Amino acid sequence: MTSQTRTELASTWPPTAAVAKAAGHERKSPMKAIREKCLDCCAGQPSEVRACESVHCALWPFRSGTHPYTSARMKNAPQEQVFEESEAA
């Protein structure tokens, strides 16, 4: 089998697992991929990811590598209540 060119790989839409592997990617969760992108954006500095102020970035809520909207990941109840009260004001 001949290796595909970058253009050939990019033209496969949607990309399949085989195409991703051929492009050099390994299997990973979307949350891990988002965390890696945030680290890339912040020059590999976890402290900069934590301090990120790009609140309009679509990845910002996920930058810790956890999903903020699932019940298992919700912050403690008092903290959520304070946030909801501030939103209502």
Residue, then its C-alpha position, 0 to 999 in steps of 0.5 A: m500500500t502506498s502512503q497517501t499524501r496530505t491532500e488525499l488524507a485531508s480530502t476524506w470527509p468525514p475522516t475515518a479512524a483509518v484515515a486519522k491513523a494514516a495521518g499519524h493520529e492515535r485514538k483519544s477521547p474528544m476531551k483529551a483532544i480539547r485539553e491538548k489543543c488548549l495546552d498547544c494554544c498556551a505554549g504547553q503551560p498548564s498554568e496558562v490554560r487554567a488562567c485562560e481569559s479567552v471566554h469566547c473560545a468554544l473550547w474554554p469551558f472544556r479546557s480542564g479536560t472535563h465536561p462541565y455540563t454533565s451531572a457527574r462533573m457539576k461543581n458543588a451545589p453552593q457554587e452552582q447556586v451562586f452562579e445561577e443567582s448572579e445570572a438571574a440578576 
